[in-house]
Each structure stands twice: as C-alpha cells, then as structure tokens.
Amino acid sequence: MEGLFNVPLKRSKTVGSQPSGLNNPQISQDEIFTELFHQYTTKSKDALQISFITSTKKPQKRYHPFYTHQFFGNMEVILGYTNLQISLTYTPSGRHCLLEQTQEDMIPFKNKDNKWNSSPEQIFQKINKYFVEGSLMKDPDAWTEHLVDEIKTGWKPPGKLINEFKINLGKKKSTTEEEKEKEKEKEQEKEQETKQEQEQEQEQEKTYVVYRGTFEDKEFSNYFHTIEHILIYFINAASFLQLEDKRWVVYLLFEKSEPKTQEESPTYLLAGIMTAYRHFYYPDKFRFRVSQALILPPFQGHGFGRKLLGLMYEEAWADKNVAEITVEAPVENFQKMRISLDLMLCWKNNFLLEKDKEDPNFVNQDQIKMIQKKLKFHKKQINRCIEVAWYHSFQKRKQSKIKEEIKEKKTELEEEEEDDDDDEEEEEEFRNFTLATKKRIIAQLGVYDTDESKMRKDLENKFQLELKSFERISQKAIQGLKKN
C-alpha cells in the first residue's frame, strides 16, 4: 500500500495467527472469538508512522513513535484489523496532520446466537482526542490546502527569535579516538570526490532558528497547544501544560529553508521542543527547571539538544532571580548530554581542571560553591560532573606517565622508590573515586532484594559501564570546549 505521497509504508505486525477452529464443532464459539480476536490485533507502535513535509514539498522518511499508550492503552494494541497501517503526515509547522489508514481486513462479525459481537476500534477518534479541533484531518484535499497556504503564503513561528545558526547535517562529530581515526580515513578516501558531490555536501548545510515564548503571548500559546501532542509520541510520561500558567517558558527549534521562487516564503520545519518551568525557590527567586525536551528523530545526533539546553542556561545566567537550574526526571541519554555540556562549561570557567591535592574528593567545597554561584548548577549535578572530571584526570595522568616512561629510562633506585610512593597515592585516590561513584550508583539502584554476591556483581558491572560512559562524556566535553 502507498500513502498520499506515494511513499511505501512498512507493514505492521499482526499479533496472533490464523484461527484454526472455525469449522471444528468441538471448539466453542468463545474459543473461536478469542482466536479471531488475536488475529485482528495489531501493535500500535508498528502500525503508526509519522513524517513532516519538508521545504521540498516531500515527506521525510517515515518513523515510528516510541510510545502509543496514551492513544491506545497500556497494552499498545489496536483491535479489529489485519495488516493495519496508519500514516500521520504533518505540514512543516506541525499545525495540520493528515491521517491515512489502510488495512486488509476488518472484524465486524457476530456469532449465530448473537451472544457476542465486535467491531474495529475507531482509530481517528482515539487519536483525535489529543489534537486541537480541526488539526487532525482525513480529507487529503482539505489538508493539501493548508500545506500550500503554509509554504506559499508563508507562516512564521510566533514568539521571539533568540538564535540562528547553520549546521551541516552530513557531518557528525566522532566521540572516541577510534571514531576519529575512522573519520580521518574516510576524509582521505574522499579527497578525489567530484565537484557535483561537493555541491551536494554544501546543500546539506541548513539554517536553524530557535524561538522562545511564554503563554502570556496568545499567538504562541495557541500554536504550542496545537503541537504539544507530538511530545506524547516520544516521551513516556509526557503531559499537557496548563496554558493559564504564565511561568512556563518554551523553546522551539525549526529548520528554516529559504524560498526557491518569488511566489514562496521561507519554510519553517519543526525540529525540536523544550519546555521549562520557573519554580519558586525563595520569595524573590526561582528554580529554572527543564520539564520536557524532544528533538524529532530526523534531527537527532547533531547536537541540537545541547543547543537548546545551552540557550536556556544563558537565559538563567542573565536573570538575577534564577537561583538554580534543574531538570525534571531526565532520561539517561539526556542526562549524559547534560553532563557533557555542564562539564564543558565548568572547564571553560576554570573549574574541575585538576585535583585539589589537599582534598580526597577531587575538589573542595569552596569550588563547588563557586560553581553553584556562577553557573547555577544543582549540587547533585555538580557531583556528577566531578565524577567524570575525576576519571578524566586519572586517564590523563596515566597517559602522561606512559609517555614519560617511554622517553626516560629509570635506572636509579631512588627514582623507583619515588615512583612507588606516587603509585600508592594514585591507588588511594582511585579507591576514593570508586567509593564515591559506587555510593551514588547504590543510591540510584535503591533497595536490592537479592543476595549480597549478586548485588556486588551487579554493582561492579554497573561501575564498569559508568567508566566507559565517563570516557565518552569527557570526549564530548572536550569537543565542545574546542568549538567554543
């Protein structure tokens, strides 16, 4: 089957198998119904496919949502269809969405005694509950009118433009030395690329803009209300905001495409959403807390999340009434991105660069207070940055020592004894680092309902995974420092 734009849709998975007992008198009517019920059950995450129309008037590559439980319940299944496909195609701004549905068969049936009957789920009605009235459509012609109006007549995001920048989506930054080597080899292989390929590479450089708004702006409030359901697809505990609450701040990322003809206007393609809330902290101050953040799948992996978070930081630093920056229940990937950004900012401001020789915990409390005052990070987040900086310091000293050993031959006993003393100090320091990190891991794991040996093994495995993560995070922070 094909959608409106002749883009092949992937087949969804149908749960269950063909009923085997329809003509078997020994099988009850209820058993037949149960088997039919499973045959006509589809996983909703497989059935739904999303895309936005780009400035070229073509849809992006379609992608599946991460979550559909708010539409179809905790089981995330749709009843009543076989080989069901649901295409949700948005205009660039996300203000209008076309729903196209195809299936091979539906299940409107009854048994001969009318003891039970069933009918397919009304998909449009279930999804439409989360859309602003009139924004989810089934009529392709009516939807196309909105698309043409948006591209030709021109639509501009509401709110205040706070940043504009260019990124080449064809080039992703490597995060490890191994990836850097591979990147270098690829660059050498491409030295002889043609002029046409170079032009195609240049075309991948896109302009991006970030708009900031609050719900005091009625136009901004109405627009956000129209698109906020998109968060439901990708954030497990996504919730709708109270538009009457003026303490919300929203950051919106768009890909901006210049018009190709005089009849057209710039096109703004929605790429990301981040919401933040100003929680009261003191009578005259507040915490600036990130609530929900989403970079849409086609734009992930290019540093846009760091960009939005960094812009929020700049606003917080400039506002004397902001006492602290926090994040509400961050998922793991967001937390890693956040630590790498925060560590880069600490290093940029000459914090956490070297171990304090007088303090067993890498840095003293005075430096932590200075970070809190200047960067407004929460103490718990600073401690996460300290773990990574501490481990990075070990690795840096280790590499430096290896280089020195290669250059110098140690022949005197006195020198060897001094090295032994240094080794003992480093071992003691690493023990302190390990204890501090494992203490935090244990606190995260919570109550452990198993035997002690299993707990120790799991703790060590988690610790080793953390060390690998620290290496990647520190490399990201170093890359960010070089760019800044």
C-alpha positions as CSV (number, residue, x, y, z in Angstrom):
1,M,0.0,0.0,0.0
2,E,1.1,3.6,-0.6
3,G,0.3,6.8,1.1
4,L,-0.8,10.2,-0.3
5,F,2.7,11.0,-1.5
6,N,3.5,7.6,-2.9
7,V,5.9,6.7,-0.2
8,P,5.7,3.0,0.6
9,L,4.6,2.3,4.2
10,K,6.1,-0.6,6.1
11,R,3.8,-3.4,7.1
12,S,2.8,-3.5,10.7
13,K,3.0,-6.7,12.8
14,T,-0.3,-8.6,13.5
15,V,-0.3,-10.3,16.8
16,G,-1.5,-14.0,16.8
17,S,-2.2,-16.4,13.9
18,Q,-5.0,-17.5,11.6
19,P,-7.9,-19.1,13.5
20,S,-7.7,-22.9,13.1
21,G,-11.1,-24.0,14.5
22,L,-13.8,-22.1,12.6
23,N,-15.2,-25.3,11.1
24,N,-14.5,-27.6,14.1
25,P,-17.6,-28.3,16.1
26,Q,-15.6,-29.4,19.1
27,I,-14.3,-25.8,19.6
28,S,-16.6,-23.4,21.4
29,Q,-17.8,-20.1,20.0
30,D,-16.0,-18.3,22.7
31,E,-12.7,-20.0,21.8
32,I,-13.3,-19.1,18.1
33,F,-13.9,-15.5,19.2
34,T,-10.7,-15.4,21.2
35,E,-8.7,-16.8,18.3
36,L,-10.2,-14.2,15.9
37,F,-9.6,-11.5,18.5
38,H,-5.8,-12.3,18.4
39,Q,-5.8,-12.5,14.6
40,Y,-7.3,-9.0,14.4
41,T,-4.9,-7.4,16.9
42,T,-2.1,-5.1,15.8
43,K,0.8,-3.5,17.7
44,S,0.0,0.2,17.6
45,K,3.7,1.3,17.6
46,D,4.3,-0.8,14.5
47,A,1.1,0.5,12.8
48,L,1.7,4.2,13.3
49,Q,4.2,6.0,11.1
50,I,5.0,9.8,11.3
51,S,6.5,12.3,8.9
52,F,6.6,16.0,8.3
53,I,6.5,17.7,4.9
54,T,9.8,19.4,4.1
55,S,10.5,22.6,2.2
56,T,10.8,20.5,-1.0
57,K,7.2,19.5,-0.6
58,K,8.2,15.9,0.0
59,P,7.7,14.0,3.3
60,Q,10.6,13.0,5.5
61,K,11.5,9.3,5.8
62,R,8.7,7.9,8.0
63,Y,9.4,6.8,11.5
64,H,7.5,5.1,14.3
65,P,6.6,6.7,17.6
66,F,8.3,5.4,20.8
67,Y,5.0,5.4,22.8
68,T,1.3,5.0,21.9
69,H,-0.2,4.1,25.3
70,Q,-1.9,7.4,25.7
71,F,-3.8,6.8,22.4
72,F,-4.4,3.0,22.7
73,G,-3.9,2.0,26.3
74,N,-1.1,0.3,28.2
75,M,-1.1,-2.8,26.0
76,E,-0.5,-0.6,23.0
77,V,-2.6,-2.7,20.6
78,I,-5.3,-1.8,18.1
79,L,-8.3,-4.2,17.8
80,G,-10.2,-5.1,14.7
81,Y,-7.8,-5.0,11.7
82,T,-5.3,-7.1,9.9
83,N,-2.1,-5.6,8.3
84,L,-3.1,-2.2,9.6
85,Q,-1.1,0.9,8.6
86,I,-1.7,4.4,9.9
87,S,0.2,7.3,8.3
88,L,0.3,10.7,10.1
89,T,1.7,13.3,7.8
90,Y,2.3,16.8,9.2
91,T,2.6,20.2,7.5
92,P,6.1,21.7,8.2
93,S,4.9,23.6,11.2
94,G,3.0,20.7,12.7
95,R,-0.3,22.6,12.7
96,H,-2.2,20.2,10.5
97,C,-1.9,16.5,10.2
98,L,-3.3,14.1,7.6
99,L,-4.4,10.6,8.9
100,E,-4.4,7.9,6.2
101,Q,-5.4,4.4,7.2
102,T,-5.2,1.1,5.2
103,Q,-5.9,-2.5,6.2
104,E,-6.5,-5.8,4.5
105,D,-9.5,-6.8,6.6
106,M,-11.7,-5.6,9.5
107,I,-13.6,-7.6,12.1
108,P,-17.3,-6.7,12.1
109,F,-18.8,-10.1,12.9
110,K,-21.3,-11.9,15.2
111,N,-21.9,-15.5,16.1
112,K,-25.1,-17.2,15.1
113,D,-26.7,-16.8,18.5
114,N,-25.7,-13.1,18.8
115,K,-24.1,-13.9,22.1
116,W,-21.1,-11.8,21.3
117,N,-20.1,-9.3,18.6
118,S,-17.2,-7.0,17.9
119,S,-16.3,-4.0,15.7
120,P,-13.0,-2.4,14.9
121,E,-11.6,0.4,17.1
122,Q,-12.3,3.9,15.8
123,I,-8.7,5.0,15.3
124,F,-9.4,8.6,14.1
125,Q,-11.5,9.2,17.2
126,K,-8.9,7.8,19.6
127,I,-6.0,9.9,18.2
128,N,-8.1,13.0,17.6
129,K,-8.8,13.3,21.3
130,Y,-5.2,14.7,21.7
131,F,-5.4,17.1,18.8
132,V,-6.7,20.6,18.7
133,E,-10.1,20.6,17.0
134,G,-9.7,20.6,13.2
135,S,-5.9,20.0,13.2
136,L,-6.2,16.2,12.5
137,M,-7.8,15.6,9.1
138,K,-8.9,12.7,6.9
139,D,-9.6,14.7,3.7
140,P,-6.4,14.9,1.6
141,D,-7.7,17.9,-0.4
142,A,-8.5,20.0,2.6
143,W,-5.2,19.1,4.2
144,T,-3.3,20.0,1.0
145,E,-4.9,23.5,1.0
146,H,-3.3,24.1,4.4
147,L,0.0,22.8,3.2
148,V,0.0,25.1,0.1
149,D,-1.0,28.0,2.2
150,E,1.8,27.4,4.7
151,I,4.5,27.1,2.0
152,K,3.4,29.7,-0.5
153,T,1.6,32.3,1.6
154,G,4.1,31.9,4.4
155,W,4.0,31.1,8.1
156,K,6.4,32.4,10.7
157,P,6.8,30.9,14.2
158,P,5.3,33.0,17.0
159,G,7.5,34.1,19.9
160,K,10.9,35.8,19.9
161,L,13.8,34.7,17.7
162,I,16.7,34.2,20.1
163,N,19.2,32.3,17.9
164,E,20.1,31.4,14.3
165,F,22.9,29.1,13.2
166,K,24.0,26.8,10.4
167,I,24.8,23.1,10.7
168,N,25.9,20.6,8.0
169,L,23.8,17.5,8.7
170,G,26.1,15.4,6.6
171,K,28.9,15.6,9.2
172,K,28.6,14.2,12.7
173,K,31.3,14.7,15.3
174,S,33.0,11.5,16.4
175,T,33.1,10.8,20.2
176,T,36.1,8.5,20.6
177,E,39.6,8.2,19.3
178,E,38.7,5.2,17.3
179,E,35.9,7.0,15.6
180,K,38.2,9.9,14.9
181,E,40.6,7.6,13.1
182,K,37.8,6.2,11.0
183,E,36.6,9.7,10.2
184,K,40.2,10.6,9.1
185,E,40.4,7.6,6.8
186,K,37.1,8.5,5.3
187,E,38.2,12.0,4.6
188,Q,41.3,10.7,2.9
189,E,39.2,8.4,0.7
190,K,37.0,11.4,-0.3
191,E,39.8,13.7,-1.4
192,Q,39.1,13.0,-5.0
193,E,35.4,13.5,-4.9
194,T,33.7,15.3,-7.8
195,K,32.5,18.8,-8.0
196,Q,28.9,17.6,-8.1
197,E,29.4,15.6,-4.8
198,Q,30.9,18.7,-3.2
199,E,27.9,20.8,-4.2
200,Q,25.6,18.1,-2.7
201,E,27.6,18.3,0.5
202,Q,27.2,22.1,0.6
203,E,23.4,21.7,0.1
204,Q,23.3,19.7,3.4
205,E,24.2,22.8,5.3
206,K,20.9,24.0,6.8
207,T,19.8,27.1,8.7
208,Y,18.2,26.6,12.1
209,V,16.4,29.1,14.3
210,V,15.2,28.9,17.9
211,Y,12.1,30.8,19.1
212,R,11.3,31.4,22.7
213,G,7.8,32.1,24.0
214,T,5.6,32.1,27.1
215,F,1.8,31.7,27.4
216,E,1.4,35.4,28.0
217,D,1.7,35.6,24.2
218,K,-1.7,34.4,22.9
219,E,-0.5,33.5,19.5
220,F,2.4,31.5,20.9
221,S,0.1,29.8,23.4
222,N,-2.3,28.7,20.6
223,Y,0.5,27.4,18.4
224,F,2.1,25.4,21.3
225,H,-1.3,24.0,22.2
226,T,-1.7,22.7,18.6
227,I,1.7,20.9,18.5
228,E,2.2,19.7,22.1
229,H,0.6,16.3,21.4
230,I,3.7,15.5,19.4
231,L,5.5,15.0,22.8
232,I,3.2,12.1,23.5
233,Y,4.8,10.0,20.7
234,F,8.3,10.2,22.2
235,I,8.2,11.0,25.9
236,N,6.8,8.2,28.2
237,A,5.3,10.5,30.8
238,A,4.5,13.4,28.6
239,S,1.8,15.7,29.9
240,F,-0.1,18.7,28.6
241,L,0.8,22.1,30.1
242,Q,-1.5,24.4,31.9
243,L,-1.7,27.2,29.4
244,E,-3.1,29.6,32.1
245,D,0.2,29.2,34.0
246,K,2.4,32.1,32.9
247,R,5.6,30.6,34.5
248,W,6.1,28.2,31.6
249,V,8.9,29.0,29.0
250,V,9.0,27.1,25.7
251,Y,11.9,26.9,23.2
252,L,11.1,25.8,19.7
253,L,13.7,24.6,17.1
254,F,13.0,25.0,13.4
255,E,14.8,24.2,10.2
256,K,14.5,27.3,8.1
257,S,14.5,27.0,4.3
258,E,14.7,30.0,2.0
259,P,12.1,30.2,-0.8
260,K,13.1,28.8,-4.2
261,T,10.7,31.1,-6.1
262,Q,9.4,34.6,-5.7
263,E,5.9,33.3,-5.1
264,E,7.0,31.4,-2.0
265,S,8.1,32.4,1.6
266,P,10.6,30.9,4.0
267,T,9.5,27.5,5.3
268,Y,9.9,26.6,9.0
269,L,10.1,22.9,9.7
270,L,9.5,21.9,13.3
271,A,12.6,20.1,14.6
272,G,12.5,20.3,18.5
273,I,10.6,21.3,21.6
274,M,11.9,22.1,25.1
275,T,9.7,23.3,28.0
276,A,11.0,24.8,31.2
277,Y,9.2,26.0,34.4
278,R,10.0,28.7,36.9
279,H,9.5,27.0,40.3
280,F,9.5,29.2,43.4
281,Y,12.7,28.8,45.4
282,Y,12.9,31.8,47.7
283,P,10.3,34.6,48.0
284,D,12.1,36.6,45.3
285,K,13.9,33.8,43.4
286,F,13.0,30.6,41.5
287,R,14.4,27.4,40.1
288,F,14.5,27.2,36.3
289,R,13.6,23.5,35.7
290,V,13.6,21.7,32.3
291,S,10.4,19.8,32.1
292,Q,10.2,18.1,28.7
293,A,12.7,18.1,25.8
294,L,12.4,16.5,22.4
295,I,14.4,16.6,19.2
296,L,12.5,14.9,16.5
297,P,14.1,11.7,15.1
298,P,15.4,13.1,11.7
299,F,17.3,15.7,13.6
300,Q,18.8,13.6,16.4
301,G,22.5,13.1,16.8
302,H,23.6,16.6,15.6
303,G,23.9,18.5,18.9
304,F,20.5,20.3,18.8
305,G,19.6,19.1,22.4
306,R,22.8,20.7,23.7
307,K,22.0,23.9,21.8
308,L,18.5,24.3,23.3
309,L,19.8,23.5,26.8
310,G,22.7,25.9,26.4
311,L,20.3,28.7,25.3
312,M,18.2,28.0,28.4
313,Y,21.3,28.3,30.5
314,E,22.2,31.7,29.0
315,E,18.7,32.9,30.0
316,A,19.1,31.6,33.5
317,W,22.6,33.2,34.0
318,A,21.3,36.6,32.8
319,D,18.4,36.5,35.2
320,K,19.4,37.5,38.7
321,N,16.1,36.0,40.0
322,V,17.2,32.5,38.9
323,A,18.8,30.7,41.9
324,E,19.3,27.3,40.3
325,I,19.0,25.2,37.1
326,T,17.5,21.7,37.4
327,V,16.0,19.0,35.2
328,E,12.8,17.1,36.0
329,A,13.4,13.3,35.9
330,P,15.9,13.2,33.0
331,V,16.2,10.1,30.9
332,E,19.6,8.5,30.6
333,N,20.6,9.9,27.2
334,F,19.5,13.4,28.1
335,Q,21.4,13.2,31.4
336,K,24.6,12.1,29.6
337,M,24.2,15.0,27.2
338,R,23.6,17.4,30.1
339,I,26.7,16.2,32.0
340,S,29.0,16.7,28.9
341,L,27.6,20.2,28.5
342,D,27.9,21.1,32.2
343,L,31.4,19.7,32.4
344,M,32.5,21.7,29.3
345,L,31.1,24.8,30.9
346,C,33.0,24.0,34.2
347,W,36.2,23.6,32.3
348,K,35.6,26.7,30.3
349,N,35.3,28.6,33.5
350,N,38.4,27.0,35.0
351,F,36.6,24.7,37.4
352,L,37.3,20.9,37.9
353,L,40.5,21.1,35.8
354,E,42.9,19.4,38.3
355,K,42.6,17.5,41.5
356,D,42.9,19.5,44.7
357,K,45.9,17.9,46.4
358,E,44.5,18.8,49.8
359,D,41.1,17.3,49.3
360,P,40.5,13.5,49.0
361,N,37.3,14.1,46.9
362,F,39.0,15.8,43.9
363,V,37.7,19.3,44.7
364,N,36.9,21.2,47.9
365,Q,33.5,22.6,48.9
366,D,34.6,26.1,48.2
367,Q,35.0,25.3,44.5
368,I,31.6,23.6,44.5
369,K,30.0,26.8,45.9
370,M,31.7,28.9,43.3
371,I,30.2,26.7,40.5
372,Q,26.8,26.9,42.1
373,K,27.1,30.7,42.3
374,K,28.5,31.3,38.7
375,L,26.8,28.5,36.7
376,K,23.7,27.9,38.9
377,F,24.0,24.2,38.7
378,H,22.4,22.0,41.4
379,K,24.9,20.4,43.8
380,K,23.9,16.8,42.8
381,Q,24.6,17.7,39.1
382,I,28.0,19.2,40.1
383,N,28.9,15.9,41.8
384,R,28.1,14.0,38.5
385,C,30.5,16.4,36.7
386,I,33.1,15.8,39.4
387,E,32.9,12.0,38.8
388,V,33.6,12.4,35.1
389,A,36.3,15.1,35.6
390,W,38.0,12.9,38.2
391,Y,38.1,9.9,36.0
392,H,39.3,12.0,33.1
393,S,42.1,13.3,35.3
394,F,43.2,9.7,36.1
395,Q,43.3,8.9,32.4
396,K,45.2,12.0,31.5
397,R,47.8,11.4,34.2
398,K,48.1,7.7,33.2
399,Q,48.7,8.6,29.6
400,S,51.2,11.2,30.6
401,K,53.1,8.7,32.8
402,I,53.3,6.2,30.0
403,K,54.8,8.8,27.7
404,E,57.4,9.7,30.3
405,E,58.3,6.1,30.8
406,I,58.9,5.6,27.1
407,K,61.2,8.7,27.0
408,E,63.1,8.0,30.1
409,K,65.0,5.0,31.5
410,K,64.7,4.6,35.2
411,T,68.0,3.3,36.5
412,E,68.3,4.8,40.0
413,L,66.7,3.1,42.9
414,E,65.8,6.4,44.4
415,E,63.7,7.3,41.4
416,E,62.0,3.9,41.6
417,E,61.1,4.4,45.2
418,E,59.7,7.9,44.4
419,D,57.5,6.3,41.7
420,D,56.3,3.7,44.2
421,D,55.1,6.5,46.5
422,D,53.3,8.1,43.6
423,D,51.6,4.9,42.7
424,E,50.4,4.4,46.3
425,E,48.9,7.9,46.3
426,E,47.2,7.3,42.9
427,E,45.8,3.9,44.2
428,E,44.4,5.7,47.3
429,E,42.9,8.4,45.1
430,F,41.3,5.8,42.8
431,R,39.8,4.0,45.8
432,N,38.2,7.3,47.0
433,F,36.9,7.9,43.5
434,T,35.5,4.3,43.3
435,L,33.8,4.6,46.6
436,A,32.2,7.9,45.8
437,T,30.9,6.6,42.4
438,K,29.6,3.3,43.8
439,K,27.9,5.1,46.6
440,R,25.9,7.1,44.1
441,I,25.1,4.0,42.0
442,I,23.8,2.2,45.1
443,A,21.6,5.2,45.9
444,Q,20.2,5.1,42.4
445,L,19.5,1.3,42.4
446,G,17.6,1.6,45.7
447,V,16.6,-1.4,47.8
448,Y,18.3,-4.5,46.4
449,D,16.1,-7.6,47.0
450,T,18.8,-10.3,46.3
451,D,21.8,-11.9,47.8
452,E,24.9,-9.9,48.6
453,S,27.2,-11.6,46.0
454,K,24.7,-10.9,43.2
455,M,24.5,-7.3,44.4
456,R,28.3,-6.9,44.4
457,K,28.5,-8.4,40.9
458,D,25.8,-6.1,39.5
459,L,27.3,-3.1,41.2
460,E,30.7,-3.8,39.6
461,N,29.2,-4.3,36.2
462,K,27.3,-1.0,36.5
463,F,30.5,0.7,37.7
464,Q,32.5,-0.5,34.6
465,L,29.7,0.7,32.3
466,E,29.9,4.1,34.1
467,L,33.6,4.3,33.4
468,K,33.0,3.7,29.7
469,S,30.3,6.3,29.8
470,F,32.6,8.8,31.6
471,E,35.1,8.4,28.8
472,R,32.6,9.2,26.1
473,I,31.1,12.2,28.1
474,S,34.6,13.7,28.7
475,Q,35.4,13.4,25.0
476,K,32.1,15.2,24.1
477,A,33.0,17.9,26.6
478,I,36.5,18.4,25.1
479,Q,35.0,18.7,21.6
480,G,32.6,21.3,22.9
481,L,35.4,23.2,24.5
482,K,37.4,23.3,21.3
483,K,34.3,24.6,19.4
484,N,33.9,27.4,21.9
